[in-house]
Amino acid sequence: MPKQRQRTLKIDELMDKLSPLKSQEEKLDAETDKWAEERDKLNDQLRIFREQIFELKRARDEMNEKVREQKQQREKARAEIRAKVEEIKKLQQETKALARKKPARSLQSLQKEVDSVEWRIQTTSLDLKEERELVGKVKELEGQLAVYRKLEQINRKRLELQADVRVLNTKVELYHKSLVEAAQKSQEIHEKMLKRVEESKNLKAEADRLHKLFVEAKEKTVPLRKEIAEITDLLRQLRSELREDEKKQKEKSEETLREKLESQAREKLRRGEKLTWEEFQLLAEKGMKAQD
């Protein structure tokens, strides 16, 4: 079988082999594109989830910080309440101690007598002895009044402290309510964050699975593309050789035709017949080549 025919048959054979390989390559390319697209969508969603987790963690930490601050404020208020209660207890003890020293006479009665004695001292002409007696009397009465004044001072201070305790108790309730609400909110955010974390894990696992399929499909194309490249190179070589054969065949055919025409032209010359322009040119070229 001529080489040209052999090459043509080989080219047909390679083309038949290349066609299904190309189809397989296109199928694998479509498959890798599919896995890559689905994987990338999951990775985009995963990035969004991670941003949400970060924001949820930040919000949760803010709530936890608020809980901590409210606890500190509540404990500070409770400490102030304890201190004021202790102070009230001390004042109550002082009140009990002073109560034992409390004069039998009332405050009004003692004050009235002091005012009367002082008026007498200021408006009456007294000898030195009488004045001294009255001044001593005022001093004695003032000592008894001092007990009432001290009791009044203690009672006023006790009432102020009790009012402060009521205000602080209100603050303690508000701080406690605020920290409970913040703690509940923190727990809600934390649970939402954990849910997102779990969803992210599932997304990551699915994205990894798709990436594995993508890699496997890519790996399958490596030997396939190598075989396609080898066949393509061989086809290119065979086609080049076939073109070269066709060129040589054409040149050979042209040379045979030229020799035939030349022989015919020489025969016409020998017989003395008129040559055509083409025949004349052919013989002229032949003569020039002979001279060369």
C-alpha positions as a Markdown table, in Angstrom:
| # | Residue | x | y | z |
|---|---|---|---|---|
| 1 | Met | 0.0 | 0.0 | 0.0 |
| 2 | Pro | 1.4 | 3.4 | -1.0 |
| 3 | Lys | 2.7 | 5.6 | 1.9 |
| 4 | Gln | 0.2 | 8.3 | 1.0 |
| 5 | Arg | -2.7 | 5.9 | 1.4 |
| 6 | Gln | -1.2 | 4.6 | 4.6 |
| 7 | Arg | -1.0 | 8.1 | 6.0 |
| 8 | Thr | -4.6 | 8.9 | 5.0 |
| 9 | Leu | -5.8 | 5.8 | 6.7 |
| 10 | Lys | -3.8 | 6.6 | 9.8 |
| 11 | Ile | -5.2 | 10.1 | 9.9 |
| 12 | Asp | -8.7 | 8.8 | 9.7 |
| 13 | Glu | -7.9 | 6.3 | 12.4 |
| 14 | Leu | -6.5 | 9.0 | 14.7 |
| 15 | Met | -9.5 | 11.3 | 14.0 |
| 16 | Asp | -11.9 | 8.5 | 15.0 |
| 17 | Lys | -9.9 | 8.1 | 18.2 |
| 18 | Leu | -9.6 | 11.9 | 18.8 |
| 19 | Ser | -13.3 | 12.6 | 18.5 |
| 20 | Pro | -14.5 | 10.6 | 21.6 |
| 21 | Leu | -11.5 | 11.9 | 23.6 |
| 22 | Lys | -12.5 | 15.5 | 22.7 |
| 23 | Ser | -16.1 | 14.7 | 23.8 |
| 24 | Gln | -14.8 | 13.2 | 27.1 |
| 25 | Glu | -12.6 | 16.3 | 27.6 |
| 26 | Glu | -15.6 | 18.6 | 27.1 |
| 27 | Lys | -17.6 | 16.5 | 29.5 |
| 28 | Leu | -14.9 | 16.7 | 32.2 |
| 29 | Asp | -14.5 | 20.5 | 31.6 |
| 30 | Ala | -18.2 | 20.9 | 32.1 |
| 31 | Glu | -18.0 | 18.8 | 35.2 |
| 32 | Thr | -15.0 | 20.8 | 36.7 |
| 33 | Asp | -16.8 | 24.1 | 35.9 |
| 34 | Lys | -19.9 | 22.8 | 37.7 |
| 35 | Trp | -18.0 | 21.7 | 40.8 |
| 36 | Ala | -16.0 | 25.0 | 40.8 |
| 37 | Glu | -19.2 | 27.1 | 40.5 |
| 38 | Glu | -21.0 | 25.3 | 43.3 |
| 39 | Arg | -17.9 | 25.3 | 45.5 |
| 40 | Asp | -17.4 | 29.1 | 44.9 |
| 41 | Lys | -21.0 | 29.8 | 45.8 |
| 42 | Leu | -20.6 | 27.9 | 49.0 |
| 43 | Asn | -17.4 | 29.7 | 49.8 |
| 44 | Asp | -19.1 | 33.1 | 49.2 |
| 45 | Gln | -21.9 | 32.1 | 51.6 |
| 46 | Leu | -19.2 | 30.9 | 54.0 |
| 47 | Arg | -17.5 | 34.3 | 53.9 |
| 48 | Ile | -20.9 | 36.0 | 54.7 |
| 49 | Phe | -21.5 | 33.6 | 57.6 |
| 50 | Arg | -18.0 | 34.2 | 59.0 |
| 51 | Glu | -18.7 | 38.0 | 58.9 |
| 52 | Gln | -22.0 | 37.4 | 60.6 |
| 53 | Ile | -20.3 | 35.3 | 63.3 |
| 54 | Phe | -17.8 | 38.0 | 63.9 |
| 55 | Glu | -20.5 | 40.6 | 64.3 |
| 56 | Leu | -22.5 | 38.3 | 66.6 |
| 57 | Lys | -19.5 | 37.7 | 68.7 |
| 58 | Arg | -18.8 | 41.4 | 68.9 |
| 59 | Ala | -22.5 | 42.1 | 69.9 |
| 60 | Arg | -22.3 | 39.2 | 72.5 |
| 61 | Asp | -19.1 | 40.5 | 74.0 |
| 62 | Glu | -20.7 | 44.0 | 74.3 |
| 63 | Met | -23.6 | 42.5 | 76.1 |
| 64 | Asn | -21.3 | 40.6 | 78.4 |
| 65 | Glu | -19.4 | 43.8 | 79.1 |
| 66 | Lys | -22.7 | 45.5 | 79.9 |
| 67 | Val | -23.5 | 42.6 | 82.3 |
| 68 | Arg | -20.1 | 43.0 | 84.0 |
| 69 | Glu | -20.6 | 46.8 | 84.3 |
| 70 | Gln | -24.1 | 46.4 | 85.7 |
| 71 | Lys | -22.9 | 43.8 | 88.2 |
| 72 | Gln | -20.2 | 46.2 | 89.4 |
| 73 | Gln | -22.7 | 49.1 | 89.7 |
| 74 | Arg | -25.1 | 46.8 | 91.6 |
| 75 | Glu | -22.4 | 45.5 | 94.0 |
| 76 | Lys | -21.1 | 49.0 | 94.5 |
| 77 | Ala | -24.7 | 50.2 | 95.4 |
| 78 | Arg | -25.1 | 47.1 | 97.7 |
| 79 | Ala | -21.8 | 48.0 | 99.4 |
| 80 | Glu | -23.0 | 51.6 | 100.0 |
| 81 | Ile | -26.3 | 50.2 | 101.4 |
| 82 | Arg | -24.4 | 48.0 | 103.8 |
| 83 | Ala | -22.2 | 50.9 | 104.9 |
| 84 | Lys | -25.3 | 53.1 | 105.4 |
| 85 | Val | -27.2 | 50.4 | 107.3 |
| 86 | Glu | -24.2 | 50.0 | 109.6 |
| 87 | Glu | -24.2 | 53.7 | 110.1 |
| 88 | Ile | -27.9 | 53.7 | 110.9 |
| 89 | Lys | -27.3 | 50.9 | 113.4 |
| 90 | Lys | -24.6 | 53.0 | 115.1 |
| 91 | Leu | -27.0 | 55.9 | 115.2 |
| 92 | Gln | -29.7 | 53.7 | 116.7 |
| 93 | Gln | -27.3 | 52.6 | 119.4 |
| 94 | Glu | -26.4 | 56.3 | 120.1 |
| 95 | Thr | -30.1 | 57.0 | 120.3 |
| 96 | Lys | -30.6 | 54.2 | 122.9 |
| 97 | Ala | -27.7 | 55.5 | 124.9 |
| 98 | Leu | -29.0 | 59.1 | 124.8 |
| 99 | Ala | -32.5 | 57.9 | 125.6 |
| 100 | Arg | -31.2 | 56.8 | 129.0 |
| 101 | Lys | -29.9 | 60.4 | 129.5 |
| 102 | Lys | -33.1 | 62.0 | 128.3 |
| 103 | Pro | -34.5 | 64.5 | 130.8 |
| 104 | Ala | -37.9 | 63.8 | 132.5 |
| 105 | Arg | -39.1 | 67.2 | 131.3 |
| 106 | Ser | -40.1 | 67.8 | 127.7 |
| 107 | Leu | -38.1 | 69.8 | 125.2 |
| 108 | Gln | -40.7 | 72.5 | 125.2 |
| 109 | Ser | -40.8 | 72.8 | 128.9 |
| 110 | Leu | -37.0 | 73.1 | 129.2 |
| 111 | Gln | -36.8 | 75.6 | 126.4 |
| 112 | Lys | -39.5 | 77.7 | 127.9 |
| 113 | Glu | -37.7 | 77.8 | 131.2 |
| 114 | Val | -34.4 | 78.7 | 129.6 |
| 115 | Asp | -36.1 | 81.6 | 127.7 |
| 116 | Ser | -37.7 | 82.8 | 131.0 |
| 117 | Val | -34.4 | 82.7 | 132.9 |
| 118 | Glu | -32.4 | 84.4 | 130.2 |
| 119 | Trp | -35.1 | 87.1 | 129.9 |
| 120 | Arg | -34.9 | 87.6 | 133.7 |
| 121 | Ile | -31.1 | 87.9 | 133.5 |
| 122 | Gln | -31.4 | 90.5 | 130.7 |
| 123 | Thr | -34.2 | 92.6 | 132.1 |
| 124 | Thr | -33.9 | 92.4 | 135.9 |
| 125 | Ser | -31.3 | 94.1 | 138.2 |
| 126 | Leu | -29.7 | 91.2 | 140.0 |
| 127 | Asp | -26.9 | 91.0 | 142.5 |
| 128 | Leu | -23.8 | 88.9 | 141.7 |
| 129 | Lys | -25.0 | 85.9 | 143.6 |
| 130 | Glu | -28.4 | 85.9 | 142.0 |
| 131 | Glu | -26.9 | 86.3 | 138.6 |
| 132 | Arg | -24.5 | 83.4 | 139.1 |
| 133 | Glu | -27.3 | 81.2 | 140.3 |
| 134 | Leu | -29.4 | 82.0 | 137.2 |
| 135 | Val | -26.5 | 81.6 | 134.8 |
| 136 | Gly | -25.8 | 78.2 | 136.4 |
| 137 | Lys | -29.5 | 77.3 | 136.0 |
| 138 | Val | -29.4 | 78.2 | 132.3 |
| 139 | Lys | -26.2 | 76.1 | 131.9 |
| 140 | Glu | -27.9 | 73.1 | 133.6 |
| 141 | Leu | -31.0 | 73.5 | 131.4 |
| 142 | Glu | -28.9 | 73.8 | 128.3 |
| 143 | Gly | -27.1 | 70.6 | 129.2 |
| 144 | Gln | -30.5 | 68.9 | 129.3 |
| 145 | Leu | -31.6 | 70.5 | 126.0 |
| 146 | Ala | -28.3 | 69.3 | 124.4 |
| 147 | Val | -29.6 | 65.8 | 124.8 |
| 148 | Tyr | -32.7 | 66.6 | 122.9 |
| 149 | Arg | -30.7 | 68.5 | 120.2 |
| 150 | Lys | -28.3 | 65.5 | 119.8 |
| 151 | Leu | -31.3 | 63.2 | 119.5 |
| 152 | Glu | -32.8 | 65.4 | 116.9 |
| 153 | Gln | -29.5 | 65.6 | 115.0 |
| 154 | Ile | -29.2 | 61.8 | 115.1 |
| 155 | Asn | -32.8 | 61.3 | 114.0 |
| 156 | Arg | -32.3 | 63.7 | 111.1 |
| 157 | Lys | -29.1 | 61.9 | 110.0 |
| 158 | Arg | -30.9 | 58.5 | 110.4 |
| 159 | Leu | -33.8 | 59.7 | 108.2 |
| 160 | Glu | -31.3 | 61.0 | 105.5 |
| 161 | Leu | -29.5 | 57.6 | 105.6 |
| 162 | Gln | -32.8 | 55.7 | 105.3 |
| 163 | Ala | -33.7 | 57.9 | 102.3 |
| 164 | Asp | -30.3 | 57.2 | 100.7 |
| 165 | Val | -30.8 | 53.4 | 101.3 |
| 166 | Arg | -34.2 | 53.6 | 99.6 |
| 167 | Val | -32.7 | 55.3 | 96.6 |
| 168 | Leu | -29.8 | 52.8 | 96.5 |
| 169 | Asn | -32.2 | 49.9 | 96.7 |
| 170 | Thr | -34.1 | 51.3 | 93.7 |
| 171 | Lys | -30.7 | 51.6 | 91.8 |
| 172 | Val | -29.9 | 48.0 | 92.8 |
| 173 | Glu | -33.2 | 46.8 | 91.3 |
| 174 | Leu | -32.6 | 48.8 | 88.1 |
| 175 | Tyr | -29.0 | 47.5 | 87.8 |
| 176 | His | -30.2 | 43.9 | 88.4 |
| 177 | Lys | -33.0 | 44.2 | 85.9 |
| 178 | Ser | -30.6 | 45.7 | 83.3 |
| 179 | Leu | -28.0 | 43.0 | 83.8 |
| 180 | Val | -30.6 | 40.2 | 83.6 |
| 181 | Glu | -31.9 | 41.7 | 80.3 |
| 182 | Ala | -28.3 | 42.0 | 79.0 |
| 183 | Ala | -27.5 | 38.5 | 80.1 |
| 184 | Gln | -30.6 | 37.1 | 78.3 |
| 185 | Lys | -29.7 | 39.1 | 75.2 |
| 186 | Ser | -26.1 | 37.8 | 75.4 |
| 187 | Gln | -27.4 | 34.2 | 75.6 |
| 188 | Glu | -29.7 | 34.8 | 72.6 |
| 189 | Ile | -26.9 | 36.2 | 70.6 |
| 190 | His | -24.5 | 33.4 | 71.7 |
| 191 | Glu | -27.0 | 30.7 | 70.6 |
| 192 | Lys | -27.5 | 32.5 | 67.3 |
| 193 | Met | -23.7 | 32.6 | 66.8 |
| 194 | Leu | -23.4 | 28.9 | 67.7 |
| 195 | Lys | -26.1 | 28.1 | 65.1 |
| 196 | Arg | -24.1 | 30.1 | 62.5 |
| 197 | Val | -20.9 | 28.3 | 63.5 |
| 198 | Glu | -22.6 | 24.9 | 63.0 |
| 199 | Glu | -24.0 | 26.0 | 59.6 |
| 200 | Ser | -20.5 | 27.3 | 58.6 |
| 201 | Lys | -19.0 | 23.9 | 59.5 |
| 202 | Asn | -21.6 | 22.2 | 57.3 |
| 203 | Leu | -20.9 | 24.7 | 54.5 |
| 204 | Lys | -17.2 | 24.2 | 54.8 |
| 205 | Ala | -17.5 | 20.4 | 54.7 |
| 206 | Glu | -19.7 | 20.6 | 51.6 |
| 207 | Ala | -17.3 | 23.1 | 49.9 |
| 208 | Asp | -14.4 | 20.8 | 50.7 |
| 209 | Arg | -16.3 | 17.9 | 49.2 |
| 210 | Leu | -17.0 | 19.9 | 46.0 |
| 211 | His | -13.4 | 21.0 | 45.8 |
| 212 | Lys | -12.3 | 17.4 | 46.1 |
| 213 | Leu | -14.6 | 16.5 | 43.2 |
| 214 | Phe | -13.2 | 19.4 | 41.3 |
| 215 | Val | -9.6 | 18.3 | 41.8 |
| 216 | Glu | -10.5 | 14.7 | 40.9 |
| 217 | Ala | -12.1 | 15.9 | 37.6 |
| 218 | Lys | -9.1 | 18.1 | 36.9 |
| 219 | Glu | -6.7 | 15.1 | 37.5 |
| 220 | Lys | -8.7 | 13.0 | 35.1 |
| 221 | Thr | -8.2 | 15.6 | 32.3 |
| 222 | Val | -4.4 | 15.5 | 32.7 |
| 223 | Pro | -3.7 | 12.1 | 31.0 |
| 224 | Leu | -6.6 | 12.8 | 28.6 |
| 225 | Arg | -5.2 | 16.1 | 27.4 |
| 226 | Lys | -1.8 | 14.5 | 27.2 |
| 227 | Glu | -3.2 | 11.8 | 24.9 |
| 228 | Ile | -5.1 | 14.4 | 22.9 |
| 229 | Ala | -1.9 | 16.5 | 22.5 |
| 230 | Glu | 0.0 | 13.5 | 21.4 |
| 231 | Ile | -2.6 | 12.5 | 18.8 |
| 232 | Thr | -2.9 | 16.2 | 17.7 |
| 233 | Asp | 0.9 | 16.4 | 17.2 |
| 234 | Leu | 0.9 | 13.1 | 15.3 |
| 235 | Leu | -2.0 | 14.3 | 13.1 |
| 236 | Arg | -0.1 | 17.5 | 12.4 |
| 237 | Gln | 3.0 | 15.5 | 11.4 |
| 238 | Leu | 1.0 | 13.1 | 9.2 |
| 239 | Arg | -0.8 | 16.0 | 7.5 |
| 240 | Ser | 2.5 | 17.7 | 6.9 |
| 241 | Glu | 3.9 | 14.5 | 5.4 |
| 242 | Leu | 0.8 | 14.0 | 3.4 |
| 243 | Arg | 1.0 | 17.6 | 2.0 |
| 244 | Glu | 4.7 | 16.9 | 1.2 |
| 245 | Asp | 3.7 | 13.7 | -0.6 |
| 246 | Glu | 1.0 | 15.5 | -2.5 |
| 247 | Lys | 3.4 | 18.2 | -3.4 |
| 248 | Lys | 6.0 | 15.7 | -4.7 |
| 249 | Gln | 3.2 | 13.8 | -6.5 |
| 250 | Lys | 2.1 | 17.0 | -8.2 |
| 251 | Glu | 5.6 | 17.9 | -9.1 |
| 252 | Lys | 6.2 | 14.4 | -10.5 |
| 253 | Ser | 2.9 | 14.6 | -12.5 |
| 254 | Glu | 3.9 | 18.1 | -13.8 |
| 255 | Glu | 7.3 | 16.8 | -14.8 |
| 256 | Thr | 5.8 | 13.8 | -16.6 |
| 257 | Leu | 3.5 | 16.1 | -18.4 |
| 258 | Arg | 6.3 | 18.5 | -19.3 |
| 259 | Glu | 8.4 | 15.7 | -20.7 |
| 260 | Lys | 5.5 | 14.5 | -22.7 |
| 261 | Leu | 4.8 | 17.9 | -24.1 |
| 262 | Glu | 8.5 | 18.4 | -24.8 |
| 263 | Ser | 8.7 | 15.1 | -26.7 |
| 264 | Gln | 5.6 | 16.1 | -28.7 |
| 265 | Ala | 7.2 | 19.5 | -29.5 |
| 266 | Arg | 10.5 | 18.0 | -30.6 |
| 267 | Glu | 8.5 | 15.5 | -32.8 |
| 268 | Lys | 6.7 | 18.5 | -34.4 |
| 269 | Leu | 10.0 | 20.2 | -35.0 |
| 270 | Arg | 11.4 | 17.1 | -36.6 |
| 271 | Arg | 8.4 | 17.0 | -38.9 |
| 272 | Gly | 8.7 | 20.7 | -39.6 |
| 273 | Glu | 5.4 | 21.5 | -38.0 |
| 274 | Lys | 4.6 | 24.9 | -36.4 |
| 275 | Leu | 4.9 | 25.0 | -32.6 |
| 276 | Thr | 2.5 | 26.6 | -30.2 |
| 277 | Trp | 3.7 | 29.4 | -28.0 |
| 278 | Glu | 3.6 | 27.1 | -25.0 |
| 279 | Glu | 5.6 | 24.4 | -26.8 |
| 280 | Phe | 8.1 | 27.1 | -28.0 |
| 281 | Gln | 8.5 | 28.3 | -24.3 |
| 282 | Leu | 8.9 | 24.8 | -23.1 |
| 283 | Leu | 11.8 | 24.0 | -25.5 |
| 284 | Ala | 13.4 | 27.4 | -24.8 |
| 285 | Glu | 13.4 | 26.8 | -21.1 |
| 286 | Lys | 14.8 | 23.3 | -21.7 |
| 287 | Gly | 17.6 | 24.8 | -23.8 |
| 288 | Met | 18.4 | 27.5 | -21.1 |
| 289 | Lys | 18.5 | 24.8 | -18.4 |
| 290 | Ala | 20.8 | 22.7 | -20.6 |
| 291 | Gln | 23.1 | 25.7 | -21.1 |
| 292 | Asp | 23.2 | 26.3 | -17.4 |
